[in-house]
Amino acid sequence: MFLTGFLTAGVSFAVYLYGLRTETEELARTFAFAVLVFAELLRSFGCRSETKPVWRIPLLSNFNLLLIVSLSFGLQVWSHHNETLGRFLKTSVMAFSDCLILLIVSGIPLAVLEVLKYLRNLRRDLSSSHEQVQGASDA
């Protein structure tokens, strides 16, 4: 859980710093907020199983999750293009291309956590097969 928070916060902070260097402070805050939201929405797909990687679970196996995440993504992107919603959420207007880049960057925490999950399963499978081979040779 610490790693999840560290990765998400690290990516958000890096995007915020990048925004400060290239854009206004207001847009940098919007970038960081968007990355936080996108990262958490993407992470929800990884939380469906503690052992199976996200690419091994059919996307439609939990249609309600897919629906809510899709609506949340839409609302987040819309908040960057609708003045009233943007004022309510205190977000700035940004280009759709920026939203796409932020969405890709937001996938970093999920990717790292899923690779670690895969490696943990691989190590467990290798150790159990090693124990089976050793048990067979002892018999």
N, C-alpha and C positions, 0 to 999 in steps of 0.2 A: 504494500500500500504506500509506503514511503517512496518507493521508486516511481510509482505512478504519479504521485503529486510532484515529485522532483522533475520528472520529464515534462509534465504539462506546464508547470511554472517556468521551467527553463526555456521551453519553446516560446511561451507567451512573453517572457522578459526579453528574449533575443529579438522577437518581432517588434516589441515596444522600442528597444534601443535602435533597431533599424529604422523604425518610423520616425524617431526623434532626429536621426541623421538626415533623412531624405524628405520628410514631410513636416507638418505642424504637430505640436504637442497633442492637439485634439484628435488628429487623424492617427497618431501613434497610439493613443488610448483606444480608439476604435479598432485598430488592428489587433491590439492585445486582447480586447474583449471578444472579438470575432474568433480569434484563435482558441481562446478558452472554451467558448461555446462549441465550436466545431470539434475540438479535441475530445470534449466530454461526450458529444453525440457519437463520434466515431468509436470511442472507447466502449460505449454501451454494446456494440456488436461483439467486442472481445470478451465481455463479461458473461456471455451466454454459456460459456463452459470454462471450467478451470483446467481442463486437460486437452480439449480439442482446439486446435488453432482455428481462427476465424474463417480461413479458406476451406476448412473441412465441414463447415456447418452451412447447409443451404440457406440462402438469404431469405427465402420465403417461409422458412420453418417457424418464424415468429412474425406473422404479418402485422400484428398490432405494433410491435417495436419498429418495424420498417415504416409503417404509416406515421407514427409519432415522430420518429427521427426525420423523415422527409418533410413533414409539416414544420418542424422546428428549424430545419435548414432553410426552408423557404421563408419563414418568418424572420430569421436572422438576416438573410440576404435582402429581404424586402425592407428591413429597418435601415439599410444603407441607401435606399432609394426612395423612401417615402418620408416626407418632411415631418408629418405628425408623429408617426411611429419613431422616427429618429430622435425627435425632441423628447418623447417619453422615455426612450432608452438611452438618451444622451449619446447617440452615435452620429458620426459624420457621414457625408456622402462619399462613396468610393466607387471606383469602376468595377464592373463585373470581372474584369481580368484580375484585379487585386483580390477579389473574393475567391476566385479560383486558385490563385497562388497561395492564399492563406489557408484554404481548404487542404491543399496538398501538404503544406508545412504542418498543418494540424494532425496529419496522419503519422507523424514521426513517433509520438508516444505509443500509439497503437502498434505500429510496426515493430518497435523495439520490444514491447511487452509480448507480442505474439511470437517473435523470434525466440525470446527467452523461454516462453511456454513450450515451443517446439523442441528446443535444445534440452529442456528439463525432461520432456517425455522421451526423447531419444536416449538420453543418459539412463533413464529408468528402464527402458526397454532393453538396452544393451546390458545393463547389470542383471536384469532378470534372466535374459538368455544365457549370460555367462554362468549364473548360478545353476541353471538347468543343465548346461553342458558339464559343469563340474560335478553336479549331483549324479548324472548319468555315468560319469567316469569312475565315481566312487563305488558304484553298485556292482 
